[in-house]
Amino acid sequence: MRRGSRLSLLVLLPLALAGCGSQVAGDSGSRGGDGTGSTSGPVPEHSALEARARALQTLPEHVYVTRSDGFELARQSVGVIGGDGFSATYVSKTGGQITLAVDRGTVDAANCAAIPMGSATGADGPSGAACAKDGKGWYRTSDSGHEYVRTENGLRIQISAGTQVERDVLRKAAEAAHLADDRELDEVLPQAEDIGGQTPVERGDLPPAGDGAPNNEVGVSG
């Protein structure tokens, strides 16, 4: 993902979540209560789902979902991280947030402490987190939050939260995190026409080098 898109997502996410109380998955009576807003309607062709993933600048195989009692997917939070990763936040009525982030990479004893904490923890930059092996992955803590992280199919899957979310709740969300099937892709991925502002605009009037400022040089004649 380009830097401009990443910054846009980080700026817009807090604003979007602030108003997500009436726009979370599962609000409609036709949707289930599994946190993804699953429906019983027809599922689109997989090619259509692939197109929606590409419009979001990610891949279907990078889209994971989870579930946790009392938490619902905030649709406005769905976006990309890194080059073609995926991220989504689940919120509770009490204000708790659990963020699931999937990106290319691995986690092991050598790099566990250095991997930046997930966005739900409020951390920024390299974490220096405390790591402990737990099940299939690692449990990591910092002053501002905690998370579970594991490697699966060449992807690093992080499920993070602030300190207001209990560890047992976070663990269950981490254990429930899985690759989305086609129905879940349909429920989680935005429609292509709704993505709009997340796709960077390619400028054709800027030079390939330098800071991109207009050329205001004065010729030899002054």
N, C-alpha and C positions, 0 to 999 in steps of 0.2 A: 504494500500500500504506500502511496506517495505521502511525503511528510505533510503536505497541506491537508489531505484527507484525515490523517491521524489527528492533527491539531483540531480540525473541525469537529471530529467525533468527541474529543476530550472536552471541548468547550461546550458542545451542545448537550452532552449526556446529563450533567447535573440539572440543566434547565428542563430537559425532557422528563427526567424522573420526578422533578418537583410537581409536575402536573399529571402523573401517571395513574392517580387513584381511580379515574374513570376510564382509563384506556389500557388496562392490562388484559392479557389473554385470559379467557375463562369467565369474563363478565357476562357474556351473552348466554341466554338460557339454552342455546343450542350447543354450547361448548361444555366440555368436561371439566373436572376439577383437578386435572393432573399437572397443572402449572404450564402447560403448553397450549391450552385452548383447543384440544383436539375435537374434531367434528366427525359426523358419520356420513358426510357428503362424499361425492366422487373425488378421487385423487387425480390431479393433473398428470399428463405424461411426464416421464422422467426428464425428457429433453427440455420441457418447459421449465422444470425446476432447475435444471442446469443453467438455463438462460437467466433465470432470476438470481442465481448464485453469482454468475459472471457479472451481472449488472451491479451487484453489491461488492464486486472485486474479490470474491472468495470462491471456494470450490465446495460442491456438495459433501465431499469426503472430509471437509474441515468443519462442517456444521454439527455440533453436538448439542444435546438438550439434557436437562435434568429435571428433577421434581423434588419438592420438599413441602411437607405439610405447612399450610399457612402462607406459602409464598406463591406468587403468580408472575409469569413472564411480563415484563414491561416492554411492550412492542417497540416503543421509541428508542430503547437502548440497543437494539440489534444493530450490529455494525461489524467493521473489520479492524484487525490489528495487524501490525507488521506488514508483510507483503501481500499475503492472501489468507490471513488467519480470520478467526471469527470470535465474536464476543457478544454476550447477552447478559442482562441483569434481571434477577428475580426479586420482587419486593413483597414485603408483608404490610399489613394494615398498621402495624406498630412502628413502621419506619425502618425495619431491618432490610438489608440488601445482601444478596449473594450473587456474585458475578462469576460466570463461567467464561473462560478464555482459552482458545485453542490456537496454537501457532506451531510452526515448524521448529523442531528442536528436541532436546532430551534433558533429562534431569538425572543426576547421579550424585554420589557422595562428594565428587570433586567439585561440582559446580552448584550444588544445591543452595549454598549460602549466598552466592553472588547473583542469582537470578532475581530480577526486580519483582517485588510483590505485586499481586493483582490490584487492579484499580479500586476495588471495593474496600481495600484496607486503608486507602488514603495515602499510601507511600508514594514517593516520587524518586525515581532513579534506583541505582543499585541498593539492594536491601540490607545486606549483612545479616540476613535472617538466621535465627536459630533453627536447625533442622533435626528432625528425628524420623527414622524409618517407621512407617506405619502402613501395614498391609501391602498393597501393590505400589505404593508410592511413598511420599514424604509429607510429614506435617511440619509446617513452617510458621514461625511466629515472629512478630515485630512489635514495637511499642503501640502501633496503631491498629493492628489486626492480625489475622491468621488465615492460613489457607492449606489446602491439600493439593499436591501436584504429582502427576505421574506421566510416564511416557507410554504412548500407544501408537503403533503404526507410524513411527517417525514423527509424531506430534507430541508437543508438551501441553498437557491439559491441566489448567489451574482453576480451582474453585476457591474463591476468596471471599472474605467478609470482614467487617469491622468487629470490634470486641463485643458489641451488643448481641451478636449471634453466637450461641453456645457451640462448643466444639462438637458435641454429639450431633447437633443439627447440621453443622457443616460437613461432618463425616458422612452422614447419610446422603446428603446432596452429592458429595463426591463419588460415593459408591453407585449412585443412581445415574451419574453422567454417562451418556452413551451416544454413539453415532446416530444421527437422526435418520429415520426411515422416510419414505416418500411422503407419507401423511404428515409426519412431523416437520419435514422440510416445507410443505405447503403452509403449515400453520405458522412457522417461524420466519421464513424468508419474506421480506416485503415484496410487493408487486413492483415490477421494473419501473413503472411510471411514478411510484412513490419514493424512489431513491434519489432522483434529481440532484439535490445539493451535495450528496456525498461523493459524486464523481468529479475529480478535478477537471477544470477547463484547460485544454491544451492551447497555449498562446502561440500564434504563428508570427507575431510581430516583434518578438524579442530575440536578441542575438544569442548564439549558442554558448557564448562565454561571457564572463564578467558578471556584474550585479544586475544586469537587465535594465539599467537606466537608459533613457533616450540619449542619442549621440548629439551633444550640443557643441561639438568642437567647432572652433572658428577657423575658417580657411586662411591661407597665407595672405589674402587680400584684406583680411580683417572683417 
